[in-house]
């Protein structure tokens, strides 16, 4: 490619410098810009277009090409994003197979679905790679051609960023008859799909369990609550084993007043998120805290402050318990981290700590704890969640003594991994009507 570009530039210089005479008069080759009117224009309607990469649905791009007189069809068009995609892990595509779904019409005539091409390339290349492109239909020639393209982008489209769009139209001979750089597209994070949005459950004082599904918008993080059912005041502890999501997934265990542990499997149905309970076994009232660590396994603290791990097994709910270590009674609150990779623990001084989960047996289940920050003793409950925003990080909500609920968005800290951020935003008041949140 570099050699081709050099040859073209050299030929252009020779043509510009070498006069050609016809009948004794010198004629100098005119630059392309001086050939006015032979190539038409392409203009985008309304300026740059914001394209949500998420569940919002399609937006519409419109642009009009003005062609020179006498163009013969069919007219074909190229539509290239002025960017390129770098391959992901293990040489995979950074976007999904159907990252953008588009339908096209020209001058009011529908041409149905239009296909996208999303080539991706290694990080280091000697030549510019092929750009992402859209197939536009071949159409009859006209003085003006107005293209309408819908763009319904999924979450992976956010990696496309803010490209300009290069459009060129060609006549039946292949000659370019119109071209232009559109104002461009801005791919912005949109609402995550339901299986990636978190959900929080809360039990009221009458024993009714309510479900709050994440919206993907941190300015209003929860949709209107849904009633799961009554009778949940029969449990002294309810513990997620895997993070609940807005599509009705997420398993949990619940311990009744007799010390029997019950397993509730997530159904994938938001209006009925739990299958009928299954009995795990008795003797669980010897523990002062139970915490799921994200892979279906469970850790339990006994009255002496010793932590035990119950590894999830395929044939039975849990295998024999394994001792993790002592000293865990220094913590006044223990909860899942929300990141499917460990636990959060608040000590008696109000400092919050993160334990990353290793999971392998027989090694210790946790890495060395990492300090998140102080001041957490102002909260009466701390509940981790899958993502409530649009940044792909797990989040956390905490209720203060006045019943106000606060949202801490997750961040990736170079030294602490995925942890709650240092700033909070108010979700709302009245949450002290609940005696349990998870």
N, C-alpha and C positions, 0 to 999 in steps of 0.2 A: 504494500500500500504506500509506503514512504517513497519508493522509486516512482510510482505512478504520479504522485503529487508533484515531485520534482520535475518530471517531464512536462507536465501540463504548465507549470509556472514558467519553465524555460521557453516553451513554445509561445506563450503569451508575450514574453519579453521580446523574442525575435520579431513577432508580428507587429509589436508596437514600435520597434526601433527601425525596421526596414521599410522604407517607402516603396510603393509600387506605382509605376507610371502608366497611364493610359492616355495616348495622344499628347504626350509631353507634360501633362499635369501630374503633380505628385499627389498620391492618395494615401492617407494614414489610416490603418485599421482602427475603427472606433471601439472604445471599451463597451462592455455589455450594457452598462447603465445608460449609455447614450442612445440605445435602440429603444426609444420610448414607444409604448403602446403595443409592442409585440408580445409582451408577457403580462397577463392580467394579475390582479391582486387577490389576496385571501385575507379576510378580516373577521375576527372573533366578535360575537355580539356580547356586550355587557362586561367586557374586561375579564380578568382572571376568574376562573371558576373554582370554588371550593368543593372538593369531593370527599365526603366523609368515608373513612375506611372502617366500616362497621355495619351495624344493623339498620341504619337510617333509611336505606332504600336508594333508588336511582335519582341522580340529578341529570340535568339536560345541558349539553353543550351545543351551541349553534354558531355556525360560521358561514359566510357567503363568499363565493369565488366569482369574480367578474372576469369574463373571458374576452379576448379580442374577437373582432368580427370575423366571420367565415370559418370558425373552428368546426371541423368534422369529427363526429363521434365514431365509436363510443369513447366517452371521456373516462379515464381511470384516474385514481388519486392515491397518493401515498400519505400516510399519517404516522409520523414518528415522534416519540417522546425524546426530548433532548437530554437524555440521561442514559445510564446503562446499569445493569444489575450485576452485583458481585455474588458469586456462588456462596452458599451457606456451608454449614458443617458437613464434612464428608462429601463435598462436591454436590450438595443438594441445591435445589432452587430456593431462593429466599422468599418466594411467593407461592401461593397455592396454585393448583392446576387451573382453577377458574377464578383467578384473583379479581378480574373485572368482567362483568357481563354487560354487553352492549347491544342495543338495537339501533338501526340506522334508517333514516328516511332522507330523500332528496327532493326538494321542491314539492313536498307534501306527499310523495309516493313512498310507501313503506317497502323496505327491502329486507325486513326481518332481522334476525340475529347477525351480528358482525363479530368475527373472531379476532382475538388478541394473540399476539406472539410475544413471549417473554423470555428471550434468550438470556443466559447468565454466563459469566466468565470468571476465570481465575483472577486473583487480585492483581497480578502483574502481567501486563500485555505490552507487546511492542507496537501494535497498531490499535487504533480505536475499535472497540467491539461493535457489534450490531446493536442498534437501539431497539427498545420495545416498540412495537408497531401494531396498528389496527388495520384490518382489511376493510376498505371502503368499497361500495359497489360500483361497477361500471354503469354509466348512465348515458342517455342521449345528450348531445351537445345542446347548450342553450346560452343565451347572453349572460345570465346569472344562474348560479347553482347554489341553493341554500341547503346546507347539510345540517341535519338534526341527529345528534348522537346521545343516547342515554348511557350513563355510567353508573353501575351498581357495583361498588368495590367492597371486598371483604377486608378483614382486619390486616391481612398481610400486605395490602396495597400501601400502607403507610411508609414502607421503605422507598417508594418511588419519589417521595419528597415533593419538590416544587418545580417540575420541569416545564419548559416552554414546549410548544408543539410545532413541528415542522410539517407543512403541508405543501404538496406539489401536485398539480393536475397535468395530465398528458392527453394529447389527442390520439386519433386512431393510428397515426404514424409513429407515436412514441415521443413526439416533440413536446417539450414543456410549454404549456399555454397559460398557466397561472401558478404562482407560488407565494408563500409568505410564512412568517413566524407568528403564530397566534399568541395572544396575551398569556396563555398558559393555564396550567392546572395546579391546584394546591391540594395534595392528598394529606388529609389531617386525621388524627386518631378519631374514630367514631365509637359508637356503642359496641362493646364486646358482645359476642353471642352468649346466649343464656348459660351454656356449659362453662363459660369462663367468668361469669359474674357471680359474686358471692351471695350468700343468704345468711341471715341471722335469725335465730329462734328465741322466743321469750315466753316464759310461763307466768301467767298472772296469779294473783292471790287466791283465785277460785280454782286453780289447777288447770285452766285452759291454756293450751299451747298455741302461740301465734307465730306466723312466719313473715319475715320481712325480706323480700327479694331485692337484690341490688339492681340499680337502674343503669349503672355505668356513668352517672353524672354526679360528681362529688358535691355539687351545689344542692342536690336533692337525692341523696344516696340510696334511699329506700322507696319502693313502691308502696301503695296502700297495703296494710297488713292483711294476711289471710289466716283464717281460723283452721288449725290443724285438727284439734279435738280436745276433749276434756279428759279428766282423770290423771293428769300428769303430776298432781300433787302427791301421788302414791310413791314417788321416787325421791330419795335423798340426794341423788347425784345423777345428772344426765351429761354424757360426755361424747362429743364428736370423735369418731375414729378417723374420718377423712373429711376434708372441708366441704361444707354444704354449698351447693351452687344453685343458681336461679332456675335451672332446668329440672330440679327435683332430685338431684343426686347428692350423695353423702350419707355414710353409715354412722350409727351411734350406738352406744350402750347406756343402759339406765339401771341404777341399783335401787331396789325397793327397800322398804323399812325393815324387812326381815333379812336383808343382806344378800338377796338373790340378784344376780346380774342377768340382764336381758339384752338381747341383741336386736336392733332394728336396722334392716337393710334399706338403703335408699332405692326408690322405685324408678326415678327418672320422670315422675309425674308431679309437676309443681302443686297441683291441687290435692294430691294424696301422696306426700313425699316418702312415707314409710310403709314398708310391708308389715304384716302381722309379726309380732315379736316372737323371738325364739329364746328359750332358756339356755343360759351359759352355765350357771352353777351357783351354789351358795357359798357363804363364808366371806363375802366381800365387805361386810360391815367392819372389818378390822382395819380398813384403810381410811385415812383422813383426807386423801386427795387421789383422784384418778385423772389421768391425762392421756388422750390419744396423741400419737406422734406422727400421724400422717400417712402411714402405710398400712393401717389396720391394726397395728400393734398398740399396746397399752402399757403405761407405767403407773405404778401405784405406790403411794407413800403410807407406811404404817405408823402406828402411834409413837414409835420410838424415833421417827424421822428417817427410817431406812427406806430407800427407793428400790422397787422391784420392777423388773420388766417381764411382760407377758407377750411373747412373740406370736404374731398371727400365724396359724398353720392352715394347711389346705383341708385336712380331713376333720380337724376339730377346731373349735374357736381359738383356743390358746394351748400352747404347750406348757411344760413345767416352768414355773417362774424362775427368774435368774436375778441374783442380787446385783444391784447397781452400785450402792454405797450408802453411807450414812450422812447425817448432817442436813438433811433436806427439810427439817422442821424449822429452819431459819427463815423459810419462805411463808408469807401470809397469803399468797395467791399463786396458783400454777394453772397454765392454760396452753392449749395448742398454739403454735406460732402462726398458723394460717398459711405457712409456706410449704406445707407437706414435708417439712424437714426438721422438726424439732419442737421445743417447748420454750415458753416464756415463764419467768419466775420473778416475783416481786419479793424483796426481802423486807425485814422489819423496819428498815430505815427508809423504805419507799423507793429503793433503787430497783430498776427493772433490768433483768439479765436475759440473755438469749443462749439457749443450748441447741447447737446444731446436732441433728440426729445422724448417726452413722449407719445404724440398722443391721450391720453384719454381726454374725454370731461366730465365736464367743467374745469378740472384742467389746470393750465398753461401748454402750450405745450412744454416748454423747461426746462431742469434742469439748475442749475446755471452754467454760462459759465466757461470754463477752458482755461487757457493760453497755447498756443502751442509754441510761440516764436516770436522774433522780426525780423526786416530786410525785411519784406515782401512788403514794399513799393517800392522795386526795380522792381516789376513786374507790367506789364500793364494789364495782365489778369491772373486769377487763376481759374483753372477748375478741379473739382474733377471727379474721374472716378471709375468704378468698377475695379477689379484687373487687372493689366497689367503685373504682374510677376507670381510667383508660390507659394506664401505664404498664399493665401486665404484672404489677407487684401486689402481693397480698397486703391487706390493710387491717386496721384494728379499731374497735370502738370501745370507749370507756365511759362509764356513768359516774358522775360525781354525787356528792351527798345531797345536793338539791334536786336530783333527778334529771339533770341535763346530760345529754349524750353527746360525746365528742368523737370526731373522726380523726384518726392519725393515718395518713397515707403512707404506704410502705415505700422505702427507698433502698437502693443498693449502696451500702457503705463499703468502701475498699477494705476497711479493717474488721467490720462486723457482719458483712454479708447482707442478706435481706432482713431489714429491721424496720420498726415503726419510725417515721420521721420525727423531727424535733418540733414541728409546728402542728397545731390542731385546728379544726373548724367545727363549729357548732352544728349538730344535726337537729336538735330540738329538745324541748322539755317534756316533763310528764312521764319519764321512763322509770320512776320509782314505783309505778304501779306493778312492776314485775319483780318477783323474788328470785328469778333465775334467768340467766341469759347464756346462750351458747351458740 
